[in-house]
Amino acid sequence: MKLHNISINNLRRRKAKMAFLTIGLMVGIATIVTLVTLTKSMSSDIERKMDEFGANILITPQSNDLSMSYGGISLGGVTFDQREIREEDLAKITSIKNNKNISTVSPKVLGGVRVAEKDILLVGVNFDSELKMKQWWQIFGEAPKNEGEVLLGSDAAKALNVMSGDTVEIKGEKFKVAGVLDQTGSQDDALVFAPLMKAQKLLGKEGRITLVEVAALCAGCPIGDMVVQIAEKLPEAKVSAIQQVVESRLHALDQFSRFSYGVAAVVVFIGALIVFVTMMGSVNERTTEIGVFRAIGFRRSHIMRIILLEAVLVSLLAGLLGYASGMGAAKLTLPIMAEGKNAVLIWDSTVAFGSIALALVVGVLASLYPALHASKMDPTEALRAL
């Protein structure tokens, strides 16, 4: 009789115990697959959504500010030596060493204007780069496509009592309201957005830029180095990084990852104990059977191979079921953990093969002592149980 037939027949005879053993190990593997897949999928989702957080590098002109206060009351401040960012200098930003990490460069010019007897802040932007940077914008209507169109924030549209398709007059020129922004909860709600070149003409700031936003939020981006490199290219500008939101999310994800691996280790340890106890009990129940095998000439290595082969078959099944169950649990949990329905579940072949390999390693190691114990049984002592 072949050894693998003995192992398979034994598993068939002890279906309930082997099912318990399989489920115990499967739960451990499924837990690891779920946690690892969730961590990878959430990391990928954060990387994909990082652009939606806006710019993380802000470039503004250098200035000497003097704040004034009297009697503990702030009286505002005075700005001396106000400098400007020249539009021709924008090309220097994309010439830095880490220019591959730059996603979008969005220059802006700002200035106050009088519209319908109300003071409004006009912002000139390049709509292609601005819309790419602010992907969360929801526009009722369309984005401006020519110099005769503007985009209004929700609060600005209410203040001016206009909607998409209406016209507004700015400094004697009429503009069509191409669209109105949905409420964003930010300063964008109170602004009027116009094409950059047109806004520069209206504000008398041809060739000058008020500030520049640079979107470079990506996994592994050397933000600090990029700030230094841009500052070297634009010595007359102040370059600062805005990345608190991303850092907090990545820190939280890192803590979740550590916690998940800790939980996974505990679950795998429990699974290994279940395998050990079950296999040890199986060996003790089969004392007579093992004694007969030894009496008819089976060597110790044969007994060990029978026990370990049983463990391999059970572990292989537990690994396959654990991976399938873990991916199913991750698919159900990801929309909740990622706080959105657009998160994509990552199917990683490494996780698949790794889960099966881990199940085999845990199953075999946990069964090693029971197999060794069975192989050392004295056949004469074992046959006394007959």
Order of alpha helices (4+ residues) and beta strands (2+ residues): alpha-alpha-beta-beta-beta-beta-beta-beta-alpha-beta-beta-alpha-beta-beta-beta-alpha-beta-beta-alpha-beta-alpha-alpha-alpha-alpha-alpha
